C-alpha cells in the first residue's frame, strides 16, 4: 500500500517509458529480444492516448489530496473532471487534440480518426458517474455550507432557516465570508450562542474525510516514529508521540516545563 501511494507516479512512469521508447527498443534489440510493438505506430498511438489520459487522472488524484481539503472541495474537483471528460470526448470526435499534447505531437504527420478514443472517454465518464453517483444527493447540503449568503432560505432544512436568515442579514459577516477560508469562517464567526444549528451543521461537513490523505500521512509518521531503533516503545508512548506529531495546535513547551518540578543548581 505504501508503495502504491508513493507511485502515484504510475502515469509519470508511463510517460518516461514513452519518452525513452527509442532507447528501450535499442537496448532490447542488443539483448536479442526485440519488442515489435515499439515499431508499431498504431500501438504507440494508443500508448500516447494512455499517457495523456493517465496524466490527467493523476492530476485529479493530486488535487484530491491535501491537509485542509474538505469533502466539498473533493466533490468540486470530481465534478469539474467529469465535465472535462465531456469536453475531451467532444473534441476527440472532431479530431481536436488540443488537450492531448503527447497524442498530438506523435500524430503530427498522420491522418487518423480519433473516435475510438472518444469511446474510451465515454467509458471512463460512465465509471466516474457510477462511482460518485451518490454525491448528487448532497448538492444542497454543500451549497448551504459553501454559499450560506446566496442560498434560498426557503429551501434549506427548517432547523437552519431562522439562522440562515439572520446570517444573510448580517452585512458585516457577509464581507468577512468573502475574505476568509470556510473553516476559519465557521470556526471563528459562526458562534454556538448565535448560530448553534448552523455551527453543528458546518462541523459535520468539516469532519467528513474527503480523501485518505490524513490516514496516509498518519501511517508515514507512525512508520518514522516506530523504527527498529525504538523497539521498546510502548503503545501508550507511541500514541502520545503520534498525537504531538499530527496535531495542528502549537505546543507551548516553556509553559509545560514551568509546571514541572525543577532541580536547581547547587
N, C-alpha and C positions, 0 to 999 in steps of 0.2 A: 504493500500500500504506500509506504514511504517513497519507494522508487517511482511509482506511478505519479505521485504528486510532484516529485522533482522533475519527472519527464512530462510535465505539461507541455514540454517542447517536442512532443511527438511530431507536431506539424513542422517544427524547426528542423528536426532530424530528416524529415521527408524532403524539405526544401534543400537541405545541404546535399542529400543524395542526388537530387536532380541537378544541382549546380556542378557536382563532381561526376556526372554520368560519363563523360569522356574519359576521365582518369580511371574511373572504375572499370569501364569497358576495356581499356588498355591493360590494366592490371590483371583482369580475369583472363584476357587473351594470352598474356605472358605466362599465366599459371596453367594454361592448357584447358581452361573451362570457360570458353566464351559464352556470353549471355546474348542470345539472339534478340531478346526484347529491346535491348538498348540500341538496336539498329532499326526498330520498327517505329515508324513515325506515328502511326495511329496509337500504339501503346504509349508512346511518350506524350502524345497529345492528351490522352486520358489521364496520365500522371500529372500533367500541367494543371488540369482542372482540379484534380485531387489536392495538389499543393495549395492552390488558391483558396478552395473552399475550406480546407482544414485550417489554414491560417486565419480565416475569418471566424471559425468556430473557436479557435484558441483565443482570439482577441475577446470574444464574448466571455469565455471562461475567466480571463483575467479581470474583466470588468465586474464579474460577479464576486470577486474576492475583495478583501479589504477589512480593516479593523472596524470601521464605523459604517459599513454598508448595511442599510436596513433592508428588510424584506421588500419594502415598497420600491427601493432602488433596483433590486434584483428583478422585480416584475417589470419595471420600466425598460430595463436593458433587454429582457426577453421579448417583450412586445415590439421594441424597436428592431430587434434582429428578425422577428417574424415578418415585419413589414419590409425589411431589406430583402428577404428571400423572395417576396413577391416581385420586387423591383428586379432582382437578378434574373428571375425566371422570364419576365417580360423582355428584358434586354437580350438575353441569350437567344430567344426565339427570333429576334431581329438581327442576330449576329453582331450584337454590340458587346464588345469585350472590355469596356472601359474599366469595370471593377474586377477584372481578372487579368492582372498585368503579366503573369507568367504565361498564361494561355495566349494572350495577345502577342507577346514577344515571340513565342515559338511558332505561332501560326501566321506570322507576318507575310509569308510568301505562299500561303495555301488558301484555297477556297473550299471551305467545309461548312456544312450545315450543323449548327450547334444545338439543334432542337433536342437531341438526345441528352445533353447536359441540362437543358431546361426541365426535362422529365425527372432527372435526378434531384433537381432543386425542389420539384413538387413533392417528391417522396420525403425529402428532408423536412419540408414545411409541414407535411402531414404528421410526421413523427413529433415535431415540436408541438403541434396542436393537440396531439394525443396525450403527450406527457404533461402539458401545462394547461389542460382544458379547465381544471378546477379553479384556476386563478381568476377567471372571469367573474365568479360569484363574489369576489372580494373587491370588485371595482369601486363600488360605492363606499366601502369602508376606507379604502386607500384615498379616495377623493376627499373624504371628510378630514383625514389626517393631513394630507399634503396641502389642501386648499380650504381651510376652515372659513376663510372670509368670502370665498366665492360660492361655496356650496349652498344649495337651496335649503333653508332651514325647515321648510315644509316636508322635505323628503328624507330627512335624517331620522334615526330612531328617536322615539318620543322622549327617552331618558336624556337625550342630548339637546333637544330642541331649545329649551329655555337658555341653556348655557351658550349655545351657538349664537342665538340672537343677541345675548349680552356681549359676546365676544365681537360680533360683526359691527356692533355699535360703538366699540371702543377704538377710536381713531389712533390713539397712541400705540396700542398693541398692533394695529394694522401696519404701522410703519416699522415697528420692531420686527414683525414677521418677515418683512422684505429683506432685512439685513442680517438675520441670524440663522443658524442651522436649525433644522427641525428638532433635533434632540435638545439643544440649548433653549429653544423657544418653549417647548412643553415642560422642560425641567425647571426653568427659571421663572417664567412669566405666567404659566397656567397653574396657579396655586390650588392646593386642595381645599382651601377655605372658600374661594370664589367659584372654582370650576371642578368640583370633585369628580363628577361623572366623566367629563371630558379628559381630565388628567388620567383617570383609570383607563379610559379607552386608549389614550396615547401610550400608556405604559405597556399595554398588551401588544400593540404594534411594534414598539421598540424592542421588546423582549423576545419577539419571534426571530428565529435564526433564518436568515436569508440564504446562507451557504454553510459549508463545513469548514470555512476558513478558521474560525475560532478554535474548533476541535483540532485541526491540523497544526495550528500554531502551538496549542497546548501540548500536543504529543511531542513536538520538536523540543519544547522547553523541558519536558519531563525526561526525554532521552539525554539531553545535555546535563541535567541535574543528577540523574541516577546513572552515573557512569560506572565502569569497572573499578575505578579508584575509590568509589564510595559504596562498596558492597554492604557495609554495616549500617547504612542509613535506614532508620526506622520509618514505617508508614506515616507516623504522626509528624515527624520532622520533614518528610518529603511533602506532605500535604501543606505544611506551613510555608515551605520554600516555594512551592508552586503558587500559593496564594500571593506571596510577595512578588513573584515573577510575572504574574498575569494581571495584577491589579493596576488600575489607572490612577489610583489615589497616591499622591506624593507622601512618602513616609518621612515623618519628622524624627530623624534618628537622634538628634540632640535632645529633644523633649523626652524621648523614650529612655535615653541614657540617664537623664537627670532624675528620673523616677526610681532608678535602681540605686542600691547602696554602693558607695564608692570607698575605696581604700585609699586613705590619704597617705601621702609620702611621709616617712619618718625623718 
